[in-house]
């Protein structure tokens, strides 16, 4: 997938934020920093909000 190609370059730099979105798609296809966002109102989403950053879950 494209995120693997991007990660090769973007993970070389500290604190780089990246995301991509393809128009007219469902939120199941969203990725932020290569991670699929957690379900709304979940503990993982609350952790993302508290950290103000995407976190693996």
C-alpha positions as CSV (number, residue, x, y, z in Angstrom):
1,X,0.0,0.0,0.0
2,X,1.1,3.6,-0.5
3,X,1.6,4.1,3.3
4,X,4.5,1.7,3.2
5,X,6.2,3.7,0.5
6,X,5.6,7.0,2.4
7,X,6.7,5.5,5.7
8,X,10.1,4.8,4.2
9,X,10.7,8.5,3.9
10,X,8.6,10.1,6.6
11,X,9.7,7.9,9.5
12,X,13.2,9.2,9.0
13,X,12.2,12.6,10.6
14,X,11.1,13.1,14.1
15,X,7.7,14.6,14.8
16,X,6.5,14.5,11.1
17,X,2.7,14.3,10.9
18,X,1.1,13.0,7.8
19,X,-2.3,11.7,6.7
20,X,-4.1,11.0,3.5
21,X,-7.8,10.8,2.6
22,X,-9.5,9.8,-0.6
23,X,-12.6,11.8,-1.3
24,X,-16.1,10.2,-1.2
25,X,-14.9,7.2,0.9
26,X,-16.3,5.8,4.1
27,X,-14.4,6.5,7.3
28,X,-13.3,2.9,7.4
29,X,-10.7,3.9,4.7
30,X,-9.2,6.8,6.7
31,X,-5.6,6.6,7.8
32,X,-3.7,9.0,10.0
33,X,0.1,8.5,10.2
34,X,-0.5,5.1,8.7
35,X,-3.0,4.1,11.4
36,X,-6.7,3.5,11.0
37,X,-8.5,5.8,13.5
38,X,-10.2,4.0,16.4
39,X,-14.0,3.7,16.7
40,X,-15.8,6.8,17.9
41,X,-16.2,7.2,21.6
42,X,-13.9,4.2,22.3
43,X,-11.1,4.2,24.9
44,X,-8.6,4.3,22.0
45,X,-10.2,7.4,20.6
46,X,-10.0,9.1,24.0
47,X,-6.3,8.1,24.2
48,X,-5.8,9.7,20.8
49,X,-7.5,12.9,21.9
50,X,-5.6,13.1,25.2
51,X,-2.3,12.5,23.5
52,X,-3.3,14.8,20.6
53,X,-1.6,12.3,18.4
54,X,-2.4,9.0,16.7
55,X,-1.4,6.0,18.8
56,X,-1.3,2.3,17.9
57,X,-4.2,0.4,19.5
